[in-house]
């Protein structure tokens, strides 16, 4: 029984997870992830059918266990944990 793995050259998923994990390490008691809406669209697309992907829980979007806040006033590649 062979396993198939998706291997991409842009490391998008790894960069997003690294940013979130650094936020977990630097912020005590994190409560939310702030993301630009365009970046969140890419995250939803790339993380589709992944265990750590964004999920809807009681009408609230959750990513890596934190509530997602979409802020269009930030830079197009902005992601932060607060």
C-alpha positions in Angstrom: 0.0 0.0 0.0 1.7 3.2 -1.2 1.2 6.6 0.2 1.0 9.8 -1.8 2.3 13.1 -0.6 1.8 16.6 -2.1 5.1 18.3 -2.4 5.2 21.9 -3.6 8.0 24.1 -4.4 6.7 27.3 -2.8 6.5 26.1 0.8 3.3 28.1 1.4 1.8 25.8 4.0 5.1 25.6 5.9 5.5 29.4 5.9 2.0 29.9 7.3 2.4 27.3 10.0 5.8 28.7 11.0 4.3 32.2 11.3 1.5 30.9 13.5 3.9 28.8 15.7 6.2 31.8 16.2 3.1 33.7 17.3 2.2 31.0 19.8 5.7 31.1 21.2 5.9 34.9 21.5 2.4 35.8 22.7 1.2 34.6 26.1 -2.5 33.5 26.0 -3.1 33.9 22.3 -6.8 34.4 21.4 -6.9 35.1 17.6 -5.2 35.1 14.3 -5.4 38.3 12.3 -5.1 37.7 8.5 -5.6 39.8 5.4 -8.7 38.5 3.5 -6.8 37.7 0.3 -4.3 35.6 2.3 -7.1 33.8 4.1 -8.6 32.8 0.7 -5.2 31.3 -0.2 -5.0 29.5 3.2 -8.5 28.1 2.7 -7.6 26.8 -0.7 -4.2 25.3 0.2 -5.3 23.8 3.5 -8.5 22.3 2.1 -8.9 18.7 3.4 -6.0 19.1 5.9 -6.3 18.4 9.6 -4.9 21.8 10.6 -6.9 23.8 8.0 -9.5 26.5 8.9 -12.7 25.1 10.3 -16.1 26.6 11.1 -17.2 26.1 14.8 -20.5 27.6 15.8 -20.4 30.3 13.0 -16.8 31.2 14.0 -13.8 30.4 11.8 -11.0 28.8 13.7 -7.4 28.2 12.4 -4.9 26.4 14.5 -7.2 26.6 17.4 -7.6 30.3 17.3 -10.4 32.6 16.1 -9.8 34.1 12.7 -10.0 37.9 12.3 -9.9 39.1 8.7 -8.5 42.7 8.5 -8.3 44.3 5.0 -6.4 47.3 6.3 -3.2 45.2 6.8 -0.7 44.3 4.2 -1.7 41.6 1.6 0.7 39.0 3.2 -0.1 39.9 6.8 -0.7 37.2 9.4 -0.3 37.6 13.2 -1.3 36.0 16.4 -2.6 38.1 19.2 
